Amino acid sequence: MQISFACQASPDVVANEDFVLASERFAVVLDGATDSGLPNGCEHGVAWLAGRLGGQLAATLTEQPGLPLREVLRQGIAATRALHPQCDPDNPNSPASTVALAREYDGALDFLVLADSPVVVQSHSGELLELFDDRTAHLPAYDRVSVSRLRNTDQGFWVASTRPEAADRALTATLSTGRVRRFALVTDGVSRLVERYGWSWPRLLDLLEQQGPAAAVRAVRAAELAEEPGTRKGKRHDDATALFGLM
Ligand SMILES: [Zn+2]
């Protein structure tokens, strides 16, 4: 398995809250949730959380190479929670992250998604598998108090923060290694090429394969800048991460 990636902070921010890490057998892509400004009981912040959780997930994937991915995530969240005992783990606004994982083990490729960092896998026959957790797109309200109330509830959405049981809500898929031709793990800063700018997943996979992940990030920035200012509510740019796997 050949893995390549690009991870670029939004041009509008100081700290990149995306995090990416890969070996020859696994890949971890995280997107730290932007701080809402509500008290979160943590002195570390979102970029810290994403980096520590990524490190814990990689440690578990290395030490227990065949562990089911939901269990990897459960252990990763628990271990990360233990890294900041001085903070309040029960604060519902504690820093949080999406999670996308890929792992090769024993003739199979396993994938996991929690929250809106999608995974797309294409087989040799051209068939596409999308792991897309769109629960954040269907909330009854988006003001920061409502989002805080809905966070890590079955009425709302789940993210990786301080509650290991979030792992039970992750989407997973397993395919035999021989079936898979290529795959991508992306944060929503890159999946917006598909969700917002009309690209198909195969077009994005082709770009990743032929020109590399940095070309996908450049395509996102070009699409964002081509939009009339004020077309969208919220931030024009976001941190953008694209990871590509070729079998
Ligand atoms: Zn903390």
Residues whose N, C-alpha, C, O or C-beta is under 5 A from the ligand:
A	BS01	ZN	C42 E43 H44 H84 C87
